[in-house]
Amino acid sequence: MDQKELNSWGGFLGSNFLSADDVKGEDHEFVCVSTELDAENHRPILLLESAGIKAKFSLNVTNANFVKSAGIGSPNDAIGKKITFKKVMVNNPQTHKEVEGLRIKSIN
């Protein structure tokens, strides 16, 4: 890591992953602008943008199956698609508590 990167907290606080707080309603659209692979978890990640928000969204099995069933042939085929989300309660495997999560509602 470049030493000058350690001269501030920028990039170390918060997360660049999409959270339930980022989604302002079920009609809030995000556009997939790129994809990447999470090599550690071997999951596709969608890079999303909406009204000044830039965030990553890792496709878990449930969301990946939804995208595939919507006719999207591969993760890269999601680029340019508009995506909406719904908020759901999910179990956090680390804390074993229910937390607010996101499921893809639509992609087109």
C-alpha positions as CSV (number, residue, x, y, z in Angstrom):
1,M,0.0,0.0,0.0
2,D,1.3,3.4,-0.9
3,Q,2.3,5.3,2.3
4,K,0.4,8.5,1.3
5,E,-2.8,6.5,1.2
6,L,-2.4,6.3,5.0
7,N,-2.5,10.1,5.5
8,S,-6.2,10.2,5.9
9,W,-9.2,7.9,6.8
10,G,-10.7,8.3,3.3
11,G,-11.4,4.9,1.9
12,F,-11.2,3.1,5.3
13,L,-14.5,4.1,6.9
14,G,-17.9,3.0,5.8
15,S,-18.6,0.6,2.9
16,N,-18.9,1.0,-0.8
17,F,-21.5,-1.8,-0.9
18,L,-25.2,-1.0,-1.5
19,S,-27.1,-1.0,1.8
20,A,-30.8,-0.9,2.6
21,D,-30.4,2.7,3.7
22,D,-29.3,3.6,0.1
23,V,-32.6,2.4,-1.4
24,K,-35.2,5.1,-1.0
25,G,-38.2,2.9,-2.1
26,E,-39.1,0.0,-4.3
27,D,-39.2,2.3,-7.4
28,H,-35.7,3.7,-6.8
29,E,-33.8,2.6,-9.9
30,F,-30.1,1.8,-10.1
31,V,-28.2,1.2,-13.4
32,C,-25.6,-1.5,-13.6
33,V,-22.5,0.2,-15.1
34,S,-20.0,-2.6,-14.7
35,T,-19.3,-6.0,-13.2
36,E,-16.4,-7.6,-11.3
37,L,-15.7,-10.9,-9.6
38,D,-15.3,-11.2,-5.8
39,A,-12.4,-13.6,-6.0
40,E,-12.6,-14.4,-2.3
41,N,-16.2,-15.5,-2.3
42,H,-16.4,-16.3,-6.0
43,R,-19.5,-14.2,-6.5
44,P,-20.3,-11.7,-9.2
45,I,-20.5,-8.0,-8.1
46,L,-22.6,-5.5,-9.9
47,L,-21.3,-1.9,-9.9
48,L,-24.4,0.3,-9.6
49,E,-25.2,4.1,-10.0
50,S,-28.2,6.1,-9.1
51,A,-28.6,9.9,-8.5
52,G,-25.0,10.4,-7.2
53,I,-24.9,7.0,-5.4
54,K,-22.1,4.6,-6.6
55,A,-22.1,1.3,-4.9
56,K,-21.3,-2.4,-5.3
57,F,-23.9,-5.2,-5.0
58,S,-22.7,-8.7,-4.5
59,L,-25.0,-11.2,-6.0
60,N,-25.8,-13.9,-3.5
61,V,-27.4,-17.2,-4.7
62,T,-31.0,-15.9,-4.3
63,N,-30.3,-12.6,-6.3
64,A,-28.2,-14.4,-8.9
65,N,-31.0,-16.9,-9.5
66,F,-33.5,-14.0,-9.9
67,V,-31.3,-12.2,-12.4
68,K,-30.8,-15.5,-14.4
69,S,-34.5,-16.2,-14.4
70,A,-35.2,-12.7,-15.6
71,G,-33.4,-13.7,-18.9
72,I,-30.0,-12.1,-18.2
73,G,-27.6,-14.6,-19.8
74,S,-24.5,-13.7,-17.7
75,P,-23.4,-11.2,-15.1
76,N,-21.9,-9.0,-17.9
77,D,-25.2,-8.9,-19.6
78,A,-26.6,-7.0,-16.6
79,I,-24.5,-3.9,-17.7
80,G,-26.9,-1.2,-18.8
81,K,-29.9,-2.8,-17.0
82,K,-32.1,-0.9,-14.6
83,I,-32.5,-2.6,-11.2
84,T,-35.0,-2.0,-8.4
85,F,-34.8,-3.6,-4.9
86,K,-37.1,-4.5,-2.1
87,K,-36.0,-4.5,1.5
88,V,-36.3,-7.8,3.4
89,M,-35.3,-9.1,6.8
90,V,-32.4,-11.6,6.5
91,N,-30.4,-13.6,9.0
92,N,-26.8,-12.4,9.5
93,P,-24.7,-15.5,9.6
94,Q,-22.0,-13.9,11.8
95,T,-24.2,-12.4,14.4
96,H,-27.2,-14.8,14.1
97,K,-29.5,-11.7,14.2
98,E,-32.1,-10.5,11.7
99,V,-30.9,-7.5,9.7
100,E,-32.4,-5.5,6.9
101,G,-31.2,-6.7,3.5
102,L,-31.9,-6.3,-0.2
103,R,-33.5,-8.5,-2.8
104,I,-33.7,-7.6,-6.4
105,K,-37.3,-6.7,-7.3
106,S,-36.9,-6.1,-11.0
107,I,-34.2,-5.9,-13.7
108,N,-34.8,-4.6,-17.2
